[in-house]
């Protein structure tokens, strides 16, 4: 065998012996001195977890029902003529606001002044005849039956006079109440006829103050709404109208099983027209609630939704809550005491009954968004 091979084998054997000598040496294992041992009691106590908190005081929250509705006029009538004739004058225009009793149009007088003069003359004639008949009857020169006939003729003359005066008064077509003349269906020279359908219709007038918002409420909610409740309507234009419930229907619509509800609101400038779509917000109940951030919510061991509070001895307490309403910026929740210390940050890292260090950071208070 070559000397180089013998040298390599010898080196490998020597290395193996050296390694094994370190593993199976005669030295006894080192022991730990009793003085140097560290027990669990000597470990420093665990510091309480810091959590951010805020004080929360309950407030009355009004549960509301939102339904779709529409605006309508308080009153709307079709203006009709009460006598026949030719339109001789039109004093207003479509869309104009008119006061109660204001003349809208006039019908030509034609021969009415002559009829009035004849009726007045007949009244005078029959008055003289009746006076003479009464004197003769008192003296016994005229029968009572003849005197009664004279009285009847006088009364008929008075009736005819009153009728012609009323007919003349009706030649002025007047507004029955203050409102907007929404339409005018006549022109100068038109002939209108009393009591013949469209021929006697002059136009339409709407009273928009107050404005009425009509909505339909389901049978489940109608019992929680009363006349006199304060509500509001959010119009499609963005305007909000405050109002009062003036009518709650007692008979449901057969097709929808809903009940009509009317909300009355001020509209002094007539800026709100009839027929606008609106969201009608009606009050239902008032519940004592807290307004909190959604991030403050936690789940209990059984999956119950709640929040974590701090007791007087700085212990964590889980309290279940019920969400009353979801609003912009936070939640209204019920089920908590009047005043609580609420964990707002860190509640995910502490458990029920754990002692913590509450820290109320300046500016950490939470309030409802306007």
C-alpha positions in Angstrom: 0.0 0.0 0.0 1.2 3.4 -0.8 2.5 5.6 2.0 -0.1 8.4 1.2 -3.0 6.0 1.6 -1.6 4.8 5.0 -1.3 8.4 6.2 -4.9 9.3 5.2 -6.3 6.3 7.1 -4.3 7.1 10.2 -5.6 10.7 10.2 -9.2 9.5 9.9 -8.8 7.1 12.8 -7.2 9.8 15.0 -10.0 12.3 14.3 -12.7 9.7 15.2 -11.0 8.9 18.5 -10.8 12.6 19.4 -14.5 13.2 18.7 -15.6 10.2 20.8 -13.4 11.2 23.7 -15.5 14.5 24.0 -18.8 12.6 24.2 -17.8 10.0 26.7 -15.5 11.9 29.0 -15.1 11.3 32.7 -16.3 14.7 33.7 -19.5 14.7 35.8 -22.3 17.0 34.7 -22.4 20.4 36.3 -24.9 20.9 39.0 -26.8 24.1 39.7 -26.3 25.7 43.1 -29.3 26.2 45.3 -28.3 29.8 45.8 -28.4 30.5 42.1 -31.9 28.9 41.4 -34.7 31.3 40.4 -38.2 30.4 41.6 -41.6 31.6 40.0 -42.3 33.8 43.0 -39.1 35.8 42.3 -40.5 36.7 38.8 -41.9 40.3 38.5 -45.7 40.5 38.6 -47.5 41.0 35.2 -48.6 44.6 34.6 -52.3 45.2 34.1 -53.2 45.8 30.4 -54.0 49.3 29.5 -57.3 50.0 27.8 -58.7 53.2 26.5 -62.1 54.1 28.0 -64.8 56.8 27.9 -67.8 57.7 30.0 -71.1 57.2 28.3 -74.5 58.5 29.5 -77.7 57.2 28.0 -80.1 59.4 26.1 -83.7 59.0 25.0 -83.8 57.8 21.4 -86.9 58.0 19.3 -87.5 54.9 17.2 -88.7 56.0 13.8 -90.5 54.4 10.8 -89.7 55.6 7.3 -92.2 55.1 4.5 -92.6 56.5 1.1 -95.2 59.1 0.5 -96.2 62.1 -1.7 -97.2 65.7 -1.2 -100.8 66.8 -1.9 -102.8 69.9 -1.6 -104.8 70.6 1.6 -107.8 71.3 -0.6 -108.5 71.1 -4.3 -111.7 72.0 -6.1 -113.0 72.4 -9.6 -114.3 75.9 -10.2 -117.8 75.7 -11.8 -120.2 78.3 -12.9 -123.6 78.6 -11.3 -125.3 80.5 -14.1 -125.2 80.4 -17.9 -123.8 83.0 -20.2 -120.9 84.3 -22.2 -117.5 85.0 -20.6 -117.0 88.7 -20.8 -113.9 89.2 -18.7 -111.0 87.1 -17.3 -109.2 88.8 -14.4 -106.4 86.2 -13.4 -104.0 83.9 -15.1 -103.1 80.2 -14.7 -100.6 79.6 -11.8 -101.6 82.9 -10.1 -102.3 83.0 -6.4 -105.8 84.2 -5.6 -107.4 85.2 -2.3 -110.7 83.9 -1.0 -113.6 85.7 -2.7 -111.4 87.2 -5.5 -113.1 87.4 -8.9 -111.6 85.1 -11.4 -113.9 85.7 -14.4 -117.2 87.5 -15.2 -120.2 86.3 -17.2 -121.9 89.0 -19.4 -124.9 90.6 -17.7 -127.0 90.6 -20.9 -130.6 91.3 -20.0 -130.2 90.7 -16.3 -130.4 94.4 -15.3 -133.8 94.6 -17.1 -135.0 91.4 -15.2 -133.9 93.0 -12.0 -135.9 96.2 -12.7 -139.0 94.2 -13.6 -138.8 92.1 -10.4 -138.4 95.3 -8.3 -141.4 96.8 -10.0 -143.5 93.7 -9.4 -142.6 93.8 -5.7 -143.7 97.4 -5.4 -147.0 96.6 -7.3 -147.9 93.6 -5.2 -146.9 95.5 -2.0 -149.4 98.2 -2.8 -152.1 95.7 -3.6 -151.5 93.8 -0.4 -151.6 96.9 1.8 -155.0 97.9 0.2 -156.3 94.4 0.6 -155.3 94.3 4.2 -157.2 97.6 5.0 -160.3 96.3 3.4 -160.1 93.0 5.2 -159.8 94.7 8.5 -162.9 96.8 7.9 -164.8 93.7 6.7 -165.1 94.8 3.1 -162.8 92.1 1.7 -162.7 88.4 2.4 -159.7 86.9 4.2 -159.2 84.5 1.3 -158.7 87.3 -1.1 -156.3 89.0 1.3 -154.3 85.7 1.5 -154.1 85.6 -2.3 -152.6 89.2 -2.3 -150.0 88.1 0.3 -149.0 85.1 -1.8 -148.5 87.2 -4.9 -146.3 89.6 -2.9 -144.2 86.8 -1.6 -143.8 85.4 -5.1 -142.6 88.8 -6.3 -140.0 88.9 -3.5 -138.8 85.4 -4.4 -138.4 86.4 -8.1 -136.4 89.5 -7.0 -134.1 87.4 -4.8 -133.5 84.9 -7.6 -132.5 87.5 -10.1 -130.2 89.2 -7.6 -128.5 85.9 -6.9 -128.2 85.2 -10.6 -126.5 88.6 -11.1 -124.2 87.9 -8.2 -123.2 84.5 -9.7 -122.0 86.2 -12.9 -118.8 86.9 -10.9 -116.9 83.6 -10.7 -115.0 83.8 -7.4 -112.3 81.8 -5.6 -113.9 79.8 -2.8 -110.7 79.9 -0.8 -107.1 81.2 -1.1 -104.9 79.1 -3.3 -103.2 78.7 -6.6 -105.3 78.7 -9.8 -103.7 75.6 -11.3 -105.7 75.6 -14.5 -108.1 77.9 -16.4 -110.3 76.3 -19.0 -112.1 79.3 -20.4 -111.4 82.1 -23.0 -113.0 85.4 -23.6 -116.3 84.8 -25.5 -116.7 81.2 -24.4 -120.3 80.2 -23.5 -120.6 78.4 -20.2 -123.7 76.5 -19.1 -124.7 75.7 -15.5 -124.9 72.1 -14.6 -123.7 70.5 -17.9 -120.5 68.7 -17.0 -117.3 70.1 -18.5 -119.3 73.1 -19.9 -119.6 74.5 -16.4 -116.0 73.9 -15.3 -113.9 77.1 -15.3 -110.6 75.6 -13.8 -109.0 74.1 -10.7 -107.8 75.8 -7.5 -105.4 74.2 -5.0 -104.8 75.2 -1.4 -101.2 74.2 -0.6 -100.9 75.8 2.9 -100.7 73.6 4.8 -99.2 71.0 2.5 -100.2 67.4 3.2 -97.9 64.4 2.9 -99.8 61.1 2.4 -98.1 57.8 3.2 -99.2 54.2 3.6 -98.3 52.3 6.8 -98.3 48.5 7.3 -100.8 46.8 9.5 -97.9 45.9 11.9 -97.0 49.5 12.6 -100.3 51.4 12.3 -101.1 50.8 16.0 -98.0 52.7 17.1 -98.9 55.9 15.3 -101.4 58.4 16.7 -103.0 61.7 15.6 -100.9 64.5 17.0 -97.5 62.8 16.7 -94.7 65.0 15.4 -93.1 63.7 12.2 -91.2 65.0 9.2 -91.0 64.5 5.5 -87.8 64.5 3.4 -88.7 65.6 -0.1 -87.1 64.4 -3.2 -85.7 68.0 -3.6 -83.8 67.5 -0.3 -86.0 69.9 1.7 -87.2 68.6 5.0 -90.7 69.5 6.2 -91.7 69.3 9.9 -95.3 68.4 10.5 -97.9 66.8 12.7 -99.9 63.6 12.0 -103.5 64.9 11.4 -105.1 61.6 10.2 -104.6 57.9 10.8 -106.8 55.7 8.6 -108.9 53.0 10.2 -109.7 51.0 7.1 -106.9 49.2 5.2 -106.5 49.1 1.4 -107.6 45.7 0.3 -104.8 45.2 -2.2 -101.9 46.2 0.0 -103.2 45.8 3.6 -101.8 49.3 4.4 -103.4 52.2 6.1 -103.3 55.9 5.0 -101.6 58.4 7.2 -101.5 62.2 6.6 -98.8 64.5 7.8 -99.5 68.2 7.8 -96.7 70.8 7.4 -96.5 74.5 6.9 -96.1 75.8 3.3 -96.7 79.6 3.6 -94.7 80.5 0.5 -96.3 77.8 -1.6 -92.8 76.6 -2.5 -93.8 72.9 -2.1 -96.0 71.7 -5.0 -98.4 68.8 -4.9 -97.2 65.5 -6.2 -93.6 65.4 -4.9 -92.2 62.1 -3.7 -91.1 62.1 0.0 -89.7 59.9 2.7 -92.1 60.2 5.6 -90.4 59.7 9.0 -92.9 58.9 11.8 -92.1 58.4 15.5 -92.9 55.0 17.1 -91.4 54.6 20.5 -88.8 56.3 22.8 -86.0 54.0 24.1 -83.2 54.9 26.6 -80.0 54.2 24.6 -76.3 54.8 24.3 -74.6 56.2 21.1 -71.4 54.2 20.5 -68.8 53.5 17.8 -69.3 50.2 16.0 -65.6 49.4 16.8 -66.5 49.1 20.5 -68.7 46.0 19.9 -67.5 42.6 21.1 -68.8 39.0 21.1 -69.4 37.1 24.2 -68.3 33.5 24.7 -71.7 32.3 23.5 -71.7 34.6 20.5 -73.8 37.3 22.1 -73.3 40.8 20.8 -72.2 43.3 23.5 -69.6 45.7 24.8 -67.0 45.6 27.5 -67.2 47.9 30.5 -65.0 48.8 33.4 -66.4 48.2 36.9 -65.5 50.4 40.0 -62.6 48.0 40.8 -61.2 48.2 37.3 -62.4 44.8 36.2 -63.6 44.0 32.7 -67.4 43.2 32.5 -69.0 42.0 29.3 -72.5 43.5 28.8 -74.9 42.4 26.1 -76.6 45.1 24.0 -79.3 45.4 21.4 -78.8 47.6 18.4 -81.6 50.1 18.2 -80.5 52.1 15.1 -77.6 52.3 12.7 -76.8 56.0 12.1 -74.0 57.9 10.3 -71.1 57.9 12.7 -72.3 55.3 15.2 -74.9 53.0 16.6 -77.7 53.5 19.1 -77.7 50.5 21.5 -80.0 49.5 24.4 -79.5 47.3 27.4 -76.9 49.2 29.4 -77.2 51.1 32.7 -77.7 54.8 32.7 -74.0 55.7 33.0 -71.1 53.3 32.1 -67.4 53.3 31.5 -67.0 51.9 28.1 -63.8 50.3 26.7 -63.2 51.8 23.3 -59.7 50.6 22.5 -58.2 47.3 23.7 -61.3 45.4 24.4 -60.2 42.6 22.0 -57.2 41.8 24.2 -58.9 41.6 27.6 -61.3 39.1 29.1 -64.3 39.2 31.3 -63.2 39.6 35.0 -59.7 40.7 34.1 -58.2 43.6 36.1 -57.0 46.3 33.7 -55.6 49.8 33.8 -58.2 52.2 32.3 -56.8 55.3 30.5 -59.2 58.0 29.5 -57.4 59.9 26.7 -58.2 63.5 26.1 -60.2 63.9 22.9 -61.2 60.3 22.8 -64.9 61.0 23.6 -67.4 59.8 21.1 -70.5 61.8 20.1 -73.2 61.5 17.6 -72.6 63.1 14.3 -74.9 66.0 13.5 
